[in-house]
Amino acid sequence: MRSVYLVCYDVADPKRLRLAYKKMCGFGDPMQYSVFRCELSPTEKQRLRESLWAILNWDHDRVMLVDLGPAGARGDQCIEFWGDPLVQVPNRTAVIV
């Protein structure tokens, strides 16, 4: 099952910051500078973790991962923007069969 994650990072070095941004673009959509919305399976989440851990310096950088819930459920409804977002959060409705 895929979940929606809000991934925020604070990277001190400009070179590592660019690398982190490029890596994150492969996993999700930028919402703001250094803030991404990602729909990830458990395997994709592990790949993201391994990718970022290879880049970051843990003495100076940090990453915050917030699980917003399943894709298509609360995970899509709990993000609120004030102002113009960089990307639109998908508008989904649940179908019960």
Secondary structure, DSSP 8 states (H G I E B T S, - for coil): --EEEEEEEE-SSHHHHHHHHHHHHTTSEEEETTEEEEEE-HHHHHHHHHHHHHH--TTT-EEEEEEEEETTTHHHHS---SS--SS----------
